[in-house]
Amino acid sequence: MRGFRVDIGDWGRRAGLCLGIAAVAGCASTRVTDPPRTATEQFLLSKAAAEAVEQLSFEVLRGRRVFVDTQYFAASEQAFVIGEFRAKLMQSGVQVARSIDDAQIVLEVRSSGVGIDRDDYLLGLPPIQFTPGSTNTVPLVTPELAVVKNRYQTGVAGVSYVAYWLKTGEVVASSGPFIGRSTRDDWWFFGVGPRSTGNIPTVQTDE
């Protein structure tokens, strides 16, 4: 039976080349950016804003040139509400002016609040962080052991407005405050989940 010869030198060179390629590939990284709000939070806020704005009436402003003044809008998440507000104005036949000098009427929009309330429930053991005796060691965190876990989130947006003639300051119309709400309810059972319901996209509707 004939034997076979293994060229150790050639094999070593091939292995070294593979390891070198792997090392270079291992150094590569992909930059990932995250928005300040998660998609769920954005859906909760925009849905609540849409429901609040939908209740407003702009019939008396139809055909008028209106400048939307947001300086008295106190809520931090104003983009969600103002976007829906401007859309509803235009759909109602209102001409939205780009500047106050081009307007007949100034419309001041206000909000009683825009945000998300969250309630968490856990039947089981939450994560526990503890630090070993040495001050230079990294804190350890135990995993969560959940039999039943629930996270219930409610998006809330309140909106109102007052409109007045630019030249005289006389009030033309006012409306609100109206409140819009959105919900998402997530459940986990023995670590499996979430099973999600609510009235925002990506979850099973509960309406």
Secondary structure, DSSP 8 states (H G I E B T S, - for coil): -------HHHHHHHHHHHHHHHHHHHH--------SS-HHHHHHHHHHHHHHHHT---GGGTT-EEEEE-TT---S-HHHHHHHHHHHHHHTT-EE-SSGGG-SEEEEEEEEEEEEEEEEEEEEE---EE--SSTTS--EE---EEEEEEEEEEEEEEEEEEEEETTT--EEEEEEEEEEEEEEEEEEETTEEEEEEESSTTSEE--
